Amino acid sequence: MRLDNTIKFLALFVCISMPLYAQLSQTNDSKPHFSEFFTQGLIINNNIVWESSGLYGISKLTQWNINTGEILKQREFSKKYFLEGLTELNGRLFLLTWKAGMAFEVDKQTLKTIKTHRYYGEGWGLTNNGKQLIMSNGTDTLKFINPQTFKTEKTLRVHIGDTPISSINELEYIDGKIWANVYQTDYIVVIDPQSGSIVNRFHLPHLMKDQIRKPGVLNGIAYDKVHKKTWVTGKNWPLIFEL
């Protein structure tokens, strides 16, 4: 995804300007991650990972074991699709595309498409609150979507004080709050799903600190409810980190 440089700078400036409500550990455990994955969406349940990887021509959905690194299943998508955010709701996977206006509803075990949905505009991140899908599109607006009709039931503007926070990307719903990557930054923000206000933020520049240059931006948040662990990674990162 490409954003206007001014918008990128503004998102970074606003994040830096926010009070630092919490700082995560500087020594995070890590496991190997597939450096060829242009990570878009991430789900982890009982150490099993479902991950969507983007870019035209090489987009794919992969199920793998975080402990062994074994790929359990993998599905490649048509070259016309640039895969984006991913979430699980009611036992099914929902998978966005960037500019195609197409969402896939997928069987989580076979990775086969059950049905497709259409939507307007770009698709970026995706999570859910147990009833509705929650979708980002790179702006400061989140959409709450009916998973059956794919109609938008509510929109929410993300902000801190009077300042809108744009470039909201990958999403994860954790303990009643929406965690989000801010694209092109090392920040994760925590959003109140009722007001849109940012109630917490985390700064993670130390991840991949041994790399002369990070292979890609921080992107990908997953909460394993079974083991109560939060994991993060980035686009083309060789490691995935437990927070």
Secondary structure by P-SEA (a helix, b strand, c coil): ccccaaaaaaaaaaaaacccccccccbbbbccccccccccbbbbcccbbbbbbbcccccbbbbbbcccccccbbbbcccccccccccccccbbbbbbccccbbbbccccccccccccccccccccccccccbbbbbccccbbbbcccccccccbbbbbbcccccccccccccccccbbbbbcccccbbbbbccccccccccccccccccccccccccbbbbbbccccbbbbbbcccccccccc
